[in-house]
Amino acid sequence: MSMVLRTWIAGAAAVVAVVLSVLPVITGEREIAVGAHHLDHAVLMLFGVVIGLALYARRDDRESPAWLWVAVLCPILIMIAMAPSFYAVVDAVPFLHALNHLVFVGLAAVTAYAGQRYVRGVGWASAVLLEFMAFAAVFGYGVAPVAASVPLAVAPTAVTVAPASAASLAHGAHVFAQNCAACHGAHGEGGVGPALRNEASRKNLAQAIAWIENPAPPMPKLFPTPLTKKDVEDVAAFVESLK
């Protein structure tokens, strides 16, 4: 395959990847399921892989360990960029969200290219492993399972909890941002942990409080420290308000 054709292929893949990344910023982002979002990532990385492999031209160079380090480091950087604590921040800002997607494309391209520069064929293997990682996330790898119900022992349905005030909801939103958003998403849309929107249809306020105080793994137990009783009640009320 000529270098001119390779360049055209790489250019076309780059244009498509850029369009897919910035289009939501132009048309307005819409909420999609966590699995579908991971599928978007996998597709974008696939375009990056195409770019990297297309730009590689067969060489007679000796293998260089430095390229192997690059091929190993880039997927690690992708995983860091997808970490809930980081992704929750960029997901809340459309421009940063699009930029983060372009970072996925660029790192995937460098992964494939660097692997080929190390030893021809390693780029293909790196690309396959990278896509496997991305598609594994689509089918739930690394995503905490959604709890089907709250254990009766910690779900006092008969307890009456007073409606939360505006100040309590504001405090609950702050507690959520500091302690919950990293796993459940900045707006409760889900991430590593399950989505919490419309949680009121699954648990009443008393049940939500009981669950936060005595959660089942993998959710961490944050009560009575660092969360106080007031923190728990307010963040539960905030979660119940998410639609």
PAFIRO-243518 format. One record per residue (C-alpha): residue in one letter; x, y, z. Coordinates in steps of 0.05 Angstrom, whole numbers, plus 5000, padded with zeros to 4 digits. Layout:
BEGIN
AXYZ
...
END
This chain:
BEGIN
M500050005000
S502950674980
M504451215031
V499751684995
L493951195005
R495951085077
T495851835089
W488951895058
I486351335102
A489351645164
G486652335145
A479552065133
A479651685199
A482052315235
V476452735205
V471152235224
A473952185295
V474052935304
V466953005278
L464352465324
S467952785383
V465553505373
L458653375344
P455353305412
V458153985431
I454854295370
T448253925371
G447553875446
E449653275489
R444352755505
E444352265562
I445851545541
A446950905579
V453750775609
G454850175563
A453150585501
H457951125524
H463550605530
L461750365461
D462951075435
H469751055467
A471350385434
V469350645365
L473451275374
M479550865395
L478450425334
F479151045289
G485451225327
V488250525315
V486850605240
I490551265240
G496650965276
L497150345232
A496050745168
L501651235184
Y506550675197
A511050525138
R515249895135
R522250045158
D528849675165
D530350005231
R532649585289
E527649495344
S527750035396
P525549905468
A523450635474
W517550515426
L515349915468
W514950365529
V510650855490
A506050295467
V505150065539
L504450755570
C498951015523
P493550505543
I495150655616
L493951395602
I487351215569
M485150835631
I487051435674
A483051895628
M477051425637
A477751405713
P471151605747
S474252145790
F477152485728
Y471652325678
A466152595723
V469553275718
V470353305642
D463552985630
A460253595662
V463554075611
P461753915538
F468154215510
L472653835558
H468553205544
A469853275469
L477253415482
N477752805526
H474952375469
L480152665422
V485452465473
F482851755468
V483651775392
G490652065396
L493151575448
A490150985410
A493751225347
V500351285383
T499350595415
A498650255347
Y504150665314
A509150565371
G507849825373
Q509449775298
R515750185306
Y518149715361
V517049075322
R512449015262
G506248645285
V506448895357
G502349495336
W496749035313
A497148635378
S497049275419
A491049515379
V487148875391
L488548895466
L486549625469
E479949495434
F478748885479
M479549335540
A474649845510
F469449335491
A470048985558
A467649635590
V461549625544
F459248965573
G460349165645
Y467749045661
G469449515718
V462249735729
A459249595797
P452849175793
V446349525809
A443449285874
A436748965862
S433849165929
V435749415998
P436248866051
L430148876096
A434648916157
V436949606136
A430649846101
P425950126153
T420150286107
A415750486166
V420251056188
T417751746170
V422952246146
A421252976142
P421853296072
A428553626059
S429154386057
A432554756001
A438654856046
S438954106061
L438553935986
A444154435972
H448354116026
G446653425999
A448853635929
H455553855959
V456353195996
F454552815932
A459653195891
Q465153065942
N463752335957
C459152015905
A460052345837
A466551985822
C462851315817
H455651515802
G456952095755
A456652845766
H449152855754
G447552155778
E447851885707
G452151295727
G459451115715
V463350575752
G457350555798
P449950505777
A445751095755
L441751425811
R436751815770
N429551655789
E432151295851
A425751515886
S422051005844
R426350445873
K427450675945
N423851155991
L427851666031
A428351226093
Q430850646051
A435951086015
I438651336083
A439050616109
W442750396046
I447950946051
E449050796124
N449750046112
P451349916039
A452849256006
P459549175971
P462449435926
M459550095952
P464150366007
K461450496078
L462351236091
F457951286154
P459251476210
T465851736183
P467152136141
L459652256133
T455452476192
K448152316202
K446252996174
D450752876113
V447352206100
E440252486107
D441653076061
V445352686007
A439852156008
A434652705998
F438752995941
V439252315907
E431752225915
S430852885879
L434852675817
K430552585755
END
